[in-house]
């Protein structure tokens, strides 16, 4: 079977404007490598919460082989290279609605998805003859997953992602939806900027990509998944993923059509939950598709912090950050994103219904 091209969960590309025929819109701006400091208001440094290691687990220092472990590995997962990381604490689960609500209440923080799009910033990335969208299109919104009615071209992701006004972390499906009674679900529609702001307030940080993969492997070496090498659809269900024919028929064998409450599945060897499936998780690193190639002749890489510059050949003008772990929309037939080495990317201001994060803290 021909490997399906990985779906890009990004919404600047001009093809998305054309294919979606104005059903979706863009919420992009080029971010530079200094954005980890420049986009966070100073009040978060002043009003940070006291560092609390409750709900975190210690990940011991160690060395592992980073990168793809089977023939599904894409070019940006290769070559495998040996990496050494220092020990660190990591959230046992993805940050939940309840946890993020405490942050938003304490700071008054407004997420990216809750803000209208600034056309003056956006138009600088587009051709000069690109007409300005109508005011309604530029209103606060985020991308919501809507199943198709039948089989579609899997390459055209605009068919199941809908630009939805009023969709944000408090309203995952848009206006009329809410998170009442869903405190234990991972918070979604969170941009990298949002996740980084939460981490700073909590006295923590986002994991580096190397830390994330090392922790996800749970002490095991050269295995495809966080639980070993048994395929995701063989035996006991290990994570929240799409069972059936994507994107129109979900058999819900795992019991969840969308996101699942944290700790719904068995933890990995380090006691971490949902390191595969459920929601994609932001990492600190910039994304560069050739980054691993820098280590081809290096015997051991110590605490890598990611590339100095971002580059994605599919959208070369957009700086992107790494996402890891896959989501409830991943399926073996088209996106085995729950493989421990699988990489995804999007810009720092992207927000979607299957995108969240977890934090780490150095010793």
N, C-alpha and C positions, 0 to 999 in steps of 0.2 A: 504494500500500500504506500502510495506517495505521501510523504509526510506533509501535513497541512502547514501552511505558513502561519506562524504565531500571530494572533490577533493583537493589534496595537491599541491599547486602551488610552488613546490620546485624541485630543480633538482640536488641533490646529490645522492639520493637513488639508490642503485645498480640495483633495479628493472627497473628503467628508462633506464639505459644503455642497459639492456637485452631486454626490451619490444620495445624500440625505434629502436633497431638494428642499432645503430650508427647514427640514424637520428637526435638525440639530443645529447647534451653533458652537462657536469656539469660545474658550475661556482661557486663552493662552497669553503669556507674555514671556519674552526671553529673560531668564534669570541668570545672573552671573554667579561665579563661584563664591562670592562674598555674601550671598543672600541669607546664609545661616545666621548672620548677625543683623544685616541691614533691614530685613523685613519684619523683625519682631520688635514691637514697641518697648521702650525702656521700662515701662511699668511692670513687665513680667520679671525683670531682674530685681526690682524693688519689692514686689509683692509675692515672691516665690513662696510656695508652701514649704514647710519643713520636710527635709528628705525623709521618706518613709520607705523602708525596705520590706514592709509587709507585702505579701503577695509576689515576692521575687525569690528566685533561687540562685545559688552560687554556681557559676559555670567555671570549673577549674581551668587553669592555663594548660595549654597543650599544643600539639602539632597535628595537622591533618592535611590530606590531599584534597585541594579545592578544585572543583570543576566537574564536568559531565562524566557519568559512570556507565552509560550504555549508548546504543546506537541512536537514541532519541536526542542526544546532546546536540545542541545547535552550535554554530561556529563561535558565538560569543561566550560559550561555556568552556572553551578550549584555548590553549592546552591545560591539562591538569597540572597543578603546581603545588609544591609543599608550602604551607603557611603555618606560622607560629603566632598564637594570640595569647595575650595576658588574660588572667582570670577576671571575671566581671559578674555582676548580678544582672539577671534578666527577669522581666515580668513573666510569671507563669502563664498568663493568658494575654490575649489581645486586650487593649484598653476597651472597657465596656461603656455603654451609654451612661450608666450611673457614675462612673469615674469621670468621664468627660463633662457631665453635667455639673459636678462639683467645681471643676476648673472654670467652666463658662459662668457659673454663678459668682464665683469668687472674683473674677477679673472683668466680667462684662464682655468677654471676647466674642467677636463676630467672625464666623468662619468664612472662608472663600466663597462657598456655595450660597451664602446668605447675602452676598454683595453683588450689586449690579456690575456689569462688565464696562470697563473704561475703554471706549472706542478709540480715543486718542492714543492709548498704549497699544491696542490691538492692531490698528491700521499700519503701524510701523513695520509689522512683520508680513504684510500682505502686498500684492501687486498694487501699484499706484492707481490702477483703474478699477480696483475692487469697490463696488458701491457699498455705502454704509447700510447695514441691516436696519430694519425698522426698530423703533424704540422697544417694542414688546419683546423682540428677540434678545435684546441686550439686558433684559431684566434678570435679576438673580435666579439662578437655576443650576441644575446638576444633571448628570446622566443617570437614567433609570433603565433597568433591564425590563424589556417587555417581550415575552415569547412570540415567535412568529406562528402563523397558522399552519405552516407546513414546511417542507424542505426548502432551503434557500441556498444561495451561493455563500459558502462559509467564509469567503474572503471579504464579503461586504458587510462589515460589522455595523453599518448605519441602519441595518434592517432590524436589529434588536436593541440598540441603544437609542433611547429617546431623550432629547433635551427637554427637561421637565421643569417648568417654573414652580417655585415653592419647594422643590426637593432639596433637603439638607439633612443634617444629622438628626434633627428633631422630627423630620417628616420624610422618612426614607423613600416613600413612593410618591411624594409630592403633596400638594394641598389635600387635606382630608385624611391623611395618614398621620400616625403619631408613634411614639415609643412607650406609651403607657403600658405598664406591666412587662416591659422588655428591658429592664435594667441590666440583665445578665447577657444581653446580646452585644457583640462587638460594635462599637461606634463606627459608622460608615459615612460616606460623602466627606471624607477628611482629606484635605490637601496636604502636601508635604509641609507647607508653611504652617498649617494648623497643627500638625503633629509635632513639629519642632517647637511651636509656641507652648503646647501642653508640656512637653518634656522640660523646657526651660523653667516653667512655673513649678513643676514637680521636683526640680533639682536633679533631673535625670537627663538622658540624651537618647537619640535614636541609635540603634546598633549600626556598626559598620557592616558592609556586606559580608566580610570575612567572619566577623563575630556571629552574624545571623546564621550563615551556613554551618559553621562549626557547632553552634548550639543545636541547630536543627538535626544534625547527624546523631546527636545524643550519645556520643562516645563510640559509635560504630564507624568503621572505615570502609570506604569504597562501596557503599550501598546506594541504591537508586532512590529509596524513599526513607522517610524518618523512622519507619518501622522495620526496614530491612529491604529485601529484594522481591518479596512476594508482590505480584501485580495488584493494583488498587482494586480490581474487580474480582479478585480471587479470595475466597474465604471470608473471614470476619471483616466487616467494613471498618476501616481505620480512620476515615476522615469524611468531611462533608464535601461532596463533589457531585457532578451531574451524572446521573445514571439514565441512560436512554439515548435518544437522538436529539442532539443539540442543533438549533436552539428552540425546537418546538415541542418536544415530548420529554418530560422529565418523569421517570418512573418512581422517583422519591423512595427508592429502596432504603436509603439511609434515614428516612423519616423527616427530611427537611427539604422543602422546595427552595427556600432562600437561605439566609444566614441561620446558623444554629447557635444556641446558647453556648458560651464558653464552657469547656470541660465536658462536652457531650461525648467525646471519644477518648480513647486511652492516651495517656501522655507518652512522650518518648523517653529515652534512657536518662535524660536529665530532669524529668518531671515537668516538661513543658508541653502545653496543650495547643492543638491547632497549628502546629508548625507546617502542616500540609492542609490545604483546602480552607474552607470557610471564607476568609477574606484575604486579599493581597495585603502585604505589610510593607510600609515604607522603610527604607534604610537611609543612612546618612549620606552615602556615596553618590557622587555624580555618576552618570552612565556613559560609558564609551565602549562601543562594540569590539574594539581591538585591544582593550585594556589588558586582558590576560596574556596577550602576546608579548607584553613587556617582560614577562617572567620566564620566558622560554629557556634562557640560559642562566637563570638564578637558582642556586641550590636551595635556599630557604628564604622566604619573604616573612618579615616580622611586622606584625600589626599593620597591614596595609590599610590606607585611608581612602582608597579610590583614586581615580585619575584626576589630574589637575584641570583637565578640560573635558567637557561633555561632547559626545558626537553620536548621533544616530543617523545612519545613512538614509533611513526612510523620511526623516525630517531634520535635515542637517542644520537648519537655522534655529532649532529649539533646544535649549539646554534642558537636560532631563536628569531625574533621580532614579535610583534603583528601587524596584519593588520585588518582594520575594514571597514564596509560599503557596501561590495558587489561590483559587477561590472556589466557591460552590458552583461556579459556572464552568470549571475546567472538566474536560472529558478526555479520555485516552485517545479518542479518534481525531482530536483536533488541537488540544492544548493540554499537554501533560504537565501543567504548571506546578502541580504538587510534588514533582520530582525535587529532591533536596538541592540540586544544583541549578534548577531552572531560574532564569532571570527575566524580568519584565521591567519596563521603564515608562515614565511619563513626566511631564513638566511639573514643577513645584506647585503650581496652582490647579492641577487637575483634581477633580473629585468625582467619584462614582459610587454606585450602590454596593460595590463589592470591594471597597478599598478602605483599609484601616491601618493600625500600627500597634506596636508594643515598645516598651522602653527598656533601656539598660542603664546600669550605673557602675562606674569603675569602683574598685575597692576603696 
